[in-house]
Amino acid sequence: MPDEIWLTPKMVAERSGLAVSALHFYEQKGLIESRRTSGNQRRYRRDVLRRLAFVQFAQRLGISLHEVGEALSTLPDDRVPTKRDWHRLSARWRADLDRRIERLQHLRDDLDGCIGCGCLSLRSCAIYNHHDELSRLGPGPHRGLT
């Protein structure tokens, strides 16, 4: 660990705004990594703060931890990620985010109509499931999710 600045879990938690338990969870999921001291205490490299910021930002966008993990696995281990690395990771989600934004706008517009109708117009309702026809698609809601 010489020639590098290593941070304790408490330091990382304070800087990232996350609980130490969240650090352990993210480490268990393979999103970040730590080294152990001779006293078996966790220590993190400073660049873990960038990774955690990326994880937090991605989660705010609704990106799953699995997808975040896949993206982070493409980063180099031998150097601190560059702006180009981060841009490449962000670009891979752009089309998906555009589709989600479009779905949310449609959902918002349908919701306005639904709240306004008071469920008195079942024939024109965008989410009404006439004769339970959507049951063939399996359990759970299906409209408004695609």
Residue frames as a rotation matrix with the C-alpha (Angstrom) as fourth column:
MET 1
0.551 0.835 0.000 0.00
0.835 -0.551 0.000 0.00
0.000 0.000 -1.000 0.00
PRO 2
-0.183 -0.667 -0.722 2.93
0.580 -0.666 0.469 2.43
-0.794 -0.333 0.509 -0.18
ASP 3
-0.939 -0.336 -0.081 2.84
0.178 -0.670 0.720 5.61
-0.296 0.662 0.689 -2.32
GLU 4
-0.453 0.856 0.248 -0.96
0.296 -0.118 0.948 5.67
0.841 0.503 -0.200 -2.43
ILE 5
-0.754 0.336 0.564 -3.48
-0.650 -0.503 -0.569 7.33
0.093 -0.796 0.598 -0.18
TRP 6
-0.620 0.544 -0.565 -5.75
0.378 0.839 0.393 4.71
0.687 0.031 -0.726 1.39
LEU 7
-0.443 0.580 0.684 -8.98
-0.717 -0.687 0.119 5.65
0.539 -0.438 0.720 3.10
THR 8
-0.955 0.215 0.203 -10.75
-0.010 0.660 -0.751 4.00
-0.295 -0.719 -0.629 6.01
PRO 9
-0.475 0.858 0.195 -14.38
0.811 0.340 0.476 2.96
0.342 0.384 -0.858 5.61
LYS 10
0.175 0.532 -0.828 -15.37
0.802 -0.565 -0.194 5.83
-0.571 -0.630 -0.526 7.87
MET 11
-0.511 -0.448 -0.734 -13.54
-0.033 -0.843 0.537 8.34
-0.859 0.298 0.416 5.68
VAL 12
-0.972 0.182 0.152 -15.15
0.184 0.178 0.967 6.95
0.149 0.967 -0.206 2.52
ALA 13
-0.179 0.961 -0.211 -18.57
0.978 0.197 0.065 6.96
0.104 -0.195 -0.975 4.16
GLU 14
0.056 0.163 -0.985 -18.18
0.502 -0.857 -0.114 10.59
-0.863 -0.488 -0.130 5.24
ARG 15
-0.719 -0.436 -0.541 -16.94
-0.210 -0.606 0.768 11.71
-0.663 0.665 0.344 1.80
SER 16
-0.943 0.333 0.028 -19.54
0.159 0.374 0.914 9.75
0.294 0.866 -0.405 -0.19
GLY 17
-0.475 0.808 0.349 -22.53
-0.874 -0.481 -0.075 10.32
0.108 -0.341 0.934 2.08
LEU 18
0.211 0.495 -0.843 -23.10
-0.376 0.837 0.398 6.56
0.902 0.233 0.363 2.30
ALA 19
0.726 0.044 0.687 -23.29
-0.667 0.287 0.687 4.35
-0.167 -0.957 0.238 5.35
VAL 20
-0.402 -0.904 0.146 -20.38
-0.865 0.427 0.262 2.00
-0.299 -0.021 -0.954 6.00
SER 21
-0.167 0.416 0.894 -22.86
0.004 0.907 -0.421 -0.87
-0.986 -0.067 -0.153 5.58
ALA 22
0.861 0.451 -0.234 -23.57
-0.190 -0.141 -0.972 0.40
-0.471 0.881 -0.036 2.03
LEU 23
0.148 -0.894 -0.422 -19.84
-0.989 -0.141 -0.047 0.27
-0.018 0.424 -0.905 1.28
HIS 24
-0.595 -0.338 0.729 -19.75
-0.451 0.891 0.046 -3.34
-0.666 -0.302 -0.683 2.43
PHE 25
0.354 0.818 0.454 -22.84
0.099 0.449 -0.888 -4.10
-0.930 0.359 0.078 0.32
TYR 26
0.820 -0.073 -0.568 -21.31
-0.549 -0.385 -0.742 -2.51
-0.164 0.920 -0.356 -2.80
GLU 27
-0.267 -0.964 -0.001 -18.10
-0.951 0.264 0.162 -4.38
-0.156 0.044 -0.987 -2.16
GLN 28
-0.347 0.233 0.909 -20.01
-0.136 0.946 -0.295 -7.66
-0.928 -0.225 -0.296 -1.84
LYS 29
0.709 0.690 0.146 -21.68
0.113 0.093 -0.989 -6.89
-0.696 0.718 -0.012 -5.20
GLY 30
0.063 -0.800 0.597 -18.26
0.901 0.303 0.311 -6.29
-0.429 0.518 0.740 -6.78
LEU 31
0.805 0.313 0.504 -18.85
0.520 -0.781 -0.346 -2.59
0.285 0.541 -0.791 -7.46
ILE 32
0.555 -0.698 0.453 -15.91
-0.717 -0.677 -0.165 -1.46
0.422 -0.233 -0.876 -5.33
GLU 33
0.558 -0.413 -0.719 -12.99
0.460 0.876 -0.146 -3.19
0.690 -0.249 0.679 -3.71
SER 34
0.776 -0.361 0.517 -10.85
-0.622 -0.571 0.536 -2.77
0.101 -0.737 -0.668 -0.64
ARG 35
-0.036 -0.819 -0.573 -7.57
-0.083 0.574 -0.815 -4.09
0.996 0.018 -0.089 0.62
ARG 36
0.912 0.282 -0.298 -6.91
0.240 0.223 0.945 -5.39
0.333 -0.933 0.136 4.12
THR 37
0.330 -0.807 0.489 -4.23
-0.819 -0.502 -0.276 -4.05
0.468 -0.309 -0.828 6.41
SER 38
-0.575 -0.610 -0.545 -2.01
-0.195 0.749 -0.633 -6.34
0.794 -0.258 -0.550 8.44
GLY 39
-0.913 0.315 0.258 -4.58
-0.262 0.028 -0.965 -5.82
-0.311 -0.949 0.057 11.21
ASN 40
-0.708 0.621 0.335 -7.34
0.705 0.644 0.296 -7.05
-0.032 0.446 -0.895 8.84
GLN 41
-0.069 0.667 -0.742 -8.97
0.254 -0.708 -0.659 -3.61
-0.965 -0.234 -0.121 8.53
ARG 42
0.411 0.318 0.855 -10.49
0.894 0.042 -0.445 -2.47
-0.177 0.947 -0.267 5.24
ARG 43
-0.249 -0.433 -0.866 -8.83
0.067 -0.900 0.431 0.31
-0.966 0.049 0.253 3.28
TYR 44
0.614 0.535 0.580 -10.03
0.658 0.059 -0.751 1.87
-0.436 0.843 -0.315 0.02
ARG 45
-0.593 -0.723 0.356 -8.11
0.796 -0.460 0.393 3.66
-0.120 0.516 0.848 -2.71
ARG 46
-0.626 0.315 -0.713 -9.19
-0.023 -0.922 -0.387 7.26
-0.779 -0.226 0.585 -3.24
ASP 47
-0.864 0.285 -0.416 -10.63
-0.477 -0.192 0.858 6.53
0.164 0.939 0.302 -6.67
VAL 48
-0.713 0.668 -0.213 -13.36
0.695 0.713 -0.090 4.50
0.092 -0.212 -0.973 -4.94
LEU 49
-0.428 0.558 -0.711 -15.06
0.201 -0.708 -0.677 7.86
-0.881 -0.433 0.191 -4.33
ARG 50
-0.623 0.177 -0.762 -15.49
-0.744 -0.435 0.507 8.32
-0.242 0.883 0.403 -8.08
ARG 51
-0.860 0.305 -0.409 -16.89
0.068 0.863 0.501 4.83
0.506 0.403 -0.763 -8.43
LEU 52
-0.590 0.661 -0.463 -19.33
0.732 0.195 -0.653 5.44
-0.341 -0.724 -0.599 -5.60
ALA 53
-0.460 0.412 -0.786 -20.44
-0.320 -0.903 -0.286 8.74
-0.828 0.120 0.548 -7.12
PHE 54
-0.754 0.146 -0.641 -21.01
-0.617 0.181 0.766 6.91
0.228 0.973 -0.046 -10.41
VAL 55
-0.803 0.471 -0.364 -23.03
0.510 0.860 -0.013 4.19
0.307 -0.196 -0.931 -8.63
GLN 56
-0.480 0.634 -0.607 -25.16
0.472 -0.396 -0.788 6.77
-0.739 -0.665 -0.109 -6.82
PHE 57
-0.527 0.246 -0.813 -25.74
-0.633 -0.752 0.184 8.78
-0.566 0.612 0.552 -9.99
ALA 58
-0.838 0.182 -0.514 -26.65
-0.315 0.607 0.729 5.67
0.445 0.773 -0.452 -11.98
GLN 59
-0.715 0.604 -0.352 -29.09
0.698 0.587 -0.410 4.55
-0.041 -0.539 -0.841 -9.29
ARG 60
-0.438 0.561 -0.703 -30.80
-0.012 -0.785 -0.619 7.95
-0.899 -0.263 0.351 -9.40
LEU 61
-0.541 0.192 -0.819 -31.31
-0.833 -0.257 0.490 7.34
-0.116 0.947 0.299 -13.11
GLY 62
0.492 0.798 0.349 -32.94
-0.765 0.587 -0.265 4.00
-0.417 -0.137 0.899 -12.33
ILE 63
0.179 -0.526 -0.832 -30.08
-0.682 0.543 -0.490 1.87
0.709 0.655 -0.261 -13.63
SER 64
0.954 0.263 -0.144 -29.84
-0.106 0.744 0.660 -1.49
0.280 -0.614 0.738 -11.90
LEU 65
0.474 -0.811 0.343 -26.84
-0.664 -0.074 0.744 -2.43
-0.578 -0.581 -0.574 -9.79
HIS 66
0.393 -0.302 0.869 -26.25
0.473 0.876 0.091 -5.34
-0.789 0.376 0.487 -12.16
GLU 67
0.771 -0.065 0.633 -25.92
0.582 -0.331 -0.742 -2.93
0.258 0.941 -0.218 -15.10
VAL 68
0.821 -0.508 0.260 -23.71
-0.562 -0.800 0.210 -0.63
0.101 -0.319 -0.942 -13.04
GLY 69
0.411 -0.667 0.621 -21.50
-0.255 0.570 0.781 -3.58
-0.875 -0.479 0.064 -12.15
GLU 70
0.531 -0.177 0.828 -21.20
0.760 0.532 -0.374 -4.58
-0.375 0.828 0.417 -15.80
ALA 71
0.867 -0.182 0.463 -20.20
0.135 -0.810 -0.571 -1.04
0.479 0.558 -0.678 -16.71
LEU 72
0.694 -0.617 0.371 -17.69
-0.696 -0.445 0.563 -0.71
-0.182 -0.649 -0.739 -13.88
SER 73
0.548 -0.490 0.678 -16.10
0.192 0.863 0.468 -4.03
-0.814 -0.127 0.567 -14.82
THR 74
0.705 -0.275 0.654 -14.92
0.684 0.020 -0.729 -2.42
0.187 0.961 0.202 -18.07
LEU 75
0.884 -0.405 0.234 -12.82
-0.436 -0.895 0.096 0.16
0.170 -0.187 -0.967 -16.23
PRO 76
0.211 -0.896 -0.390 -9.08
-0.102 0.377 -0.921 -0.35
0.972 0.234 -0.012 -16.02
ASP 77
0.883 0.023 -0.469 -7.56
0.435 0.333 0.837 -1.78
0.176 -0.943 0.284 -12.84
ASP 78
0.092 -0.990 -0.103 -4.10
0.995 0.095 -0.028 -0.35
0.037 -0.100 0.994 -13.47
ARG 79
-0.886 -0.363 0.288 -5.04
0.365 -0.930 -0.050 3.34
0.286 0.061 0.956 -13.46
VAL 80
-0.512 0.727 -0.458 -7.61
0.173 -0.435 -0.884 5.84
-0.842 -0.531 0.097 -12.29
PRO 81
0.039 0.598 0.801 -10.47
0.960 0.201 -0.197 6.09
-0.278 0.776 -0.566 -14.79
THR 82
-0.915 -0.396 -0.073 -10.31
0.339 -0.857 0.389 9.10
-0.217 0.331 0.918 -17.09
LYS 83
-0.359 0.793 -0.493 -13.04
-0.506 -0.609 -0.611 11.47
-0.784 0.031 0.619 -18.24
ARG 84
-0.416 0.145 -0.898 -13.13
-0.864 0.246 0.440 9.47
0.285 0.958 0.023 -21.49
ASP 85
-0.927 0.069 -0.368 -13.75
0.154 0.966 -0.208 6.25
0.341 -0.249 -0.906 -19.53
TRP 86
-0.653 0.715 -0.251 -16.65
0.240 -0.119 -0.963 7.81
-0.719 -0.689 -0.094 -17.63
HIS 87
-0.309 0.536 -0.786 -18.10
-0.818 -0.571 -0.068 9.30
-0.485 0.622 0.615 -20.84
ARG 88
-0.693 -0.009 -0.721 -18.02
-0.504 0.722 0.475 5.88
0.516 0.692 -0.505 -22.50
LEU 89
-0.890 0.370 -0.266 -19.90
0.455 0.694 -0.558 4.36
-0.022 -0.618 -0.786 -19.57
SER 90
-0.471 0.738 -0.482 -22.50
-0.086 -0.583 -0.808 7.11
-0.878 -0.339 0.338 -19.55
ALA 91
-0.491 0.239 -0.837 -23.06
-0.857 -0.306 0.415 6.93
-0.157 0.922 0.355 -23.31
ARG 92
-0.942 0.084 -0.326 -24.04
-0.034 0.939 0.341 3.27
0.335 0.333 -0.881 -23.17
TRP 93
-0.588 0.756 -0.288 -27.21
0.695 0.289 -0.658 4.16
-0.414 -0.587 -0.696 -21.24
ARG 94
-0.851 0.210 -0.481 -28.33
-0.290 -0.952 0.097 7.15
-0.438 0.222 0.871 -23.29
ALA 95
-0.673 0.620 -0.404 -30.78
-0.380 0.180 0.908 5.30
0.635 0.764 0.115 -25.58
ASP 96
-0.442 0.502 -0.743 -32.26
0.726 0.687 0.032 3.39
0.527 -0.525 -0.668 -22.65
LEU 97
-0.667 0.172 -0.725 -32.76
0.497 -0.622 -0.605 6.61
-0.555 -0.764 0.329 -20.71
ASP 98
-0.855 0.374 -0.359 -34.43
-0.516 -0.677 0.524 8.21
-0.047 0.634 0.772 -23.74
ARG 99
-0.507 0.688 -0.519 -36.86
0.073 0.635 0.769 5.26
0.859 0.352 -0.372 -23.94
ARG 100
-0.455 0.315 -0.833 -37.59
0.884 0.268 -0.382 5.49
0.103 -0.910 -0.401 -20.22
ILE 101
-0.847 0.132 -0.514 -38.22
0.019 -0.960 -0.278 9.22
-0.531 -0.246 0.811 -20.44
GLU 102
-0.731 0.597 -0.330 -40.67
-0.514 -0.163 0.842 8.62
0.449 0.785 0.426 -23.28
ARG 103
-0.389 0.582 -0.714 -42.45
0.508 0.782 0.361 5.86
0.769 -0.223 -0.600 -21.29
LEU 104
-0.592 0.125 -0.796 -42.67
0.753 -0.267 -0.602 8.10
-0.288 -0.956 0.064 -18.23
GLN 105
-0.897 0.296 -0.328 -44.11
-0.364 -0.916 0.170 10.94
-0.250 0.272 0.929 -20.29
HIS 106
-0.498 0.746 -0.442 -46.79
-0.257 0.360 0.897 8.60
0.828 0.561 0.012 -21.67
LEU 107
-0.383 0.322 -0.866 -47.47
0.805 0.576 -0.141 7.27
0.454 -0.751 -0.480 -18.18
ARG 108
-0.833 0.040 -0.551 -47.78
0.314 -0.787 -0.532 10.83
-0.455 -0.616 0.643 -16.86
ASP 109
-0.787 0.553 -0.274 -50.21
-0.595 -0.566 0.571 11.75
0.160 0.612 0.774 -19.64
ASP 110
-0.335 0.668 -0.664 -52.28
0.108 0.727 0.678 8.58
0.936 0.156 -0.316 -19.07
LEU 111
-0.589 0.058 -0.806 -52.27
0.801 0.178 -0.572 9.19
0.110 -0.982 -0.151 -15.33
ASP 112
-0.932 0.274 -0.239 -53.68
-0.223 -0.950 -0.219 12.68
-0.286 -0.151 0.946 -15.80
GLY 113
-0.461 0.790 -0.404 -56.54
-0.623 0.036 0.781 11.20
0.632 0.612 0.476 -17.82
CYS 114
-0.351 0.287 -0.891 -57.06
0.440 0.891 0.114 8.37
0.827 -0.352 -0.439 -15.36
ILE 115
-0.800 0.034 -0.599 -57.26
0.566 -0.291 -0.771 10.60
-0.201 -0.956 0.214 -12.33
GLY 116
-0.854 0.457 -0.247 -59.58
-0.496 -0.859 0.124 12.93
-0.155 0.229 0.961 -14.21
CYS 117
-0.428 0.730 -0.533 -62.01
-0.414 0.367 0.833 10.20
0.804 0.577 0.145 -15.24
GLY 118
-0.286 0.302 0.909 -62.49
-0.943 0.078 -0.323 8.68
-0.168 -0.950 0.263 -11.79
CYS 119
-0.951 -0.175 0.256 -62.60
-0.126 0.972 0.198 5.22
-0.283 0.156 -0.946 -13.38
LEU 120
-0.015 1.000 -0.004 -65.99
-0.219 -0.007 -0.976 5.94
-0.976 -0.013 0.219 -14.93
SER 121
0.559 0.145 -0.816 -64.76
-0.808 -0.124 -0.576 5.35
-0.184 0.982 0.048 -18.49
LEU 122
0.156 -0.540 0.827 -63.52
-0.256 0.787 0.562 1.78
-0.954 -0.300 -0.015 -18.42
ARG 123
0.773 0.166 0.613 -64.00
0.492 0.453 -0.743 1.39
-0.401 0.876 0.268 -22.19
SER 124
0.801 -0.475 0.363 -61.42
0.039 -0.565 -0.824 4.11
0.597 0.675 -0.434 -22.88
CYS 125
0.808 -0.501 0.309 -59.13
-0.450 -0.188 0.873 3.48
-0.379 -0.845 -0.377 -19.89
ALA 126
0.357 -0.772 -0.526 -55.50
-0.778 0.066 -0.624 2.91
0.517 0.632 -0.577 -20.93
ILE 127
-0.678 -0.699 0.228 -54.85
-0.700 0.519 -0.490 0.45
0.224 -0.492 -0.841 -18.11
TYR 128
0.208 0.841 0.500 -58.17
-0.867 0.396 -0.304 -1.41
-0.453 -0.370 0.811 -17.93
ASN 129
-0.851 -0.524 -0.035 -57.70
-0.504 0.797 0.334 -5.16
-0.147 0.302 -0.942 -18.41
HIS 130
0.059 0.968 -0.245 -60.92
-0.998 0.058 -0.009 -6.27
0.005 0.245 0.969 -20.10
HIS 131
0.876 0.414 -0.245 -61.78
-0.404 0.910 0.096 -9.90
0.263 0.015 0.965 -19.21
ASP 132
0.559 -0.725 0.403 -58.31
-0.374 0.213 0.903 -10.28
-0.740 -0.655 -0.152 -17.61
GLU 133
0.993 -0.113 -0.031 -56.76
0.014 0.375 -0.927 -10.69
0.116 0.920 0.374 -21.07
LEU 134
0.356 -0.924 0.138 -53.29
-0.740 -0.370 -0.562 -9.77
0.570 0.098 -0.815 -19.79
SER 135
0.571 -0.121 0.812 -53.16
-0.639 0.555 0.532 -12.80
-0.516 -0.823 0.240 -17.51
ARG 136
0.962 -0.209 0.176 -51.66
0.272 0.775 -0.571 -14.74
-0.017 0.597 0.802 -20.43
LEU 137
0.470 -0.825 0.313 -48.52
-0.215 -0.451 -0.866 -12.60
0.856 0.340 -0.389 -20.04
GLY 138
-0.273 -0.556 -0.785 -47.93
0.628 0.515 -0.584 -13.84
0.729 -0.652 0.208 -16.52
PRO 139
0.363 0.456 -0.813 -48.25
0.931 -0.210 0.298 -12.32
-0.035 -0.865 -0.500 -13.06
GLY 140
-0.387 -0.516 -0.765 -47.90
0.626 -0.756 0.193 -8.65
-0.677 -0.404 0.615 -12.22
PRO 141
0.503 0.575 -0.645 -48.76
-0.026 -0.736 -0.676 -5.42
-0.864 0.357 -0.356 -14.01
HIS 142
-0.091 -0.519 0.850 -48.03
0.871 0.373 0.321 -5.16
-0.483 0.769 0.418 -17.72
ARG 143
0.491 0.302 0.817 -49.43
0.711 -0.681 -0.176 -1.85
0.503 0.667 -0.549 -18.92
GLY 144
0.948 -0.150 0.279 -47.40
-0.240 -0.916 0.321 1.25
0.207 -0.372 -0.905 -18.30
LEU 145
0.573 -0.777 0.261 -44.18
-0.044 0.290 0.956 -0.77
-0.818 -0.559 0.132 -17.94
THR 146
0.036 -0.564 0.825 -43.12
0.857 0.443 0.265 -0.92
-0.515 0.697 0.499 -21.58
